[in-house]
Amino acid sequence: MWRFLIVLTAGVLMTSILTNDVRAADIIHEGKVSTAGEGRIAIIAKNGDNKQFDVADDAKITLNGKSAKLSDVEVGDVVTLTVKERQGKQVAVVIEARDAE
């Protein structure tokens, strides 16, 4: 019985540790918006790569430091995206946009 409890506890601890490591792996992308709307955003990254992301339904979106909607973000705006992997897709969970320079 004790062995079973020890193995079970070890399994729960390992699952907790691995889950926390995945959560901590936020990815930051910076660039200029090439398209935004309908639950997706595309940017031209600083290195010139085109990148597209789904936008989480509960994403925190700001424009010039104020709360905004995805529809407020315009082509050419400068953005910093915080992206998480969800169900095998990269999903933007935070969008910090600034008017084009």
N, C-alpha and C positions, 0 to 999 in steps of 0.2 A: 504494500500500500504506500509506504513512504517513498519507494523508488518511483512509483507512478506520479506522486505529487511533485517530486523533485524534477522529473522530466517535464511534466506539465508546466511548472513554474519557469523552467529554463526556456521552454518553447514560447511562452507568453512574453518573457523578457526579450528574447531575440526578435520576435515580431515587433515589439514596441520600439526597439532600437533601430531596426531596419526601416520601419515606417517613419520615424523621426528623421532619418538620414534622407529619405526621399523628399519629405516636406521641406527640408533645409536647402534643397537643390533648386532654388529659384534661379531663373536665367534672366539676365537683363539685356535688352536690345535697345539701341538708340539709332535714330535716323529721321528721315522725313517721310511723311505720309504720302503714299501714292494712291491709295483708295481706302475709304472707310465707310462702312454701312452694312446693314443686313447681317449683323452678328460676326463680321469679319473685318480685319484691318490688314493692310499691306504697307510695308515700308521699304524704302531704299536705305539700307544700313550705311553706316559711315564708311565701310570698306567697299561699298558699291553693290553689294549683294541685294537682290530682291527677296524679301521674306514676307510670308503670309501667315496669319494666325487667326484662329477662331477667337471670339471675345466671349468670356464667361458671362452668363446672364447676370451674375452678381458682381461684375467687375467694378472696381472703383475707378471712375474716370474724372479727371480734372482738366480744365483748360485755363491756363494762366493762373493756376492756384485755386480756382473756384470749381465747385461741383458742376459736372457737365454730363451730357449724354453723348453716345457715340456719334449721333447725327450732328453734333456741334463741332466735331473734329473735321478739319478741312484738308484737302490736298495741299501739301507744302508745309503744313504745321510740323514743327520739330517735336518728336515724342521720345519718351523713355517708357519702355514696356517692361513690366515684370511678367514673366511667362512661367507657367508650371505645366508639367506633363500630366494630362488626364486622359485615361483610356487610350493611350498611345498617340495622342495628339498634343501639340504644343498650343496652350490656351492662354491668352492674355488675361490676367486677373487684375492688373493695375495699369492704367494708361495715364501718363502725365504729359499733357500736350501744352505747347506754347505756340503762339502765333508765329507764322513764318517770319524769319529775320529779314 
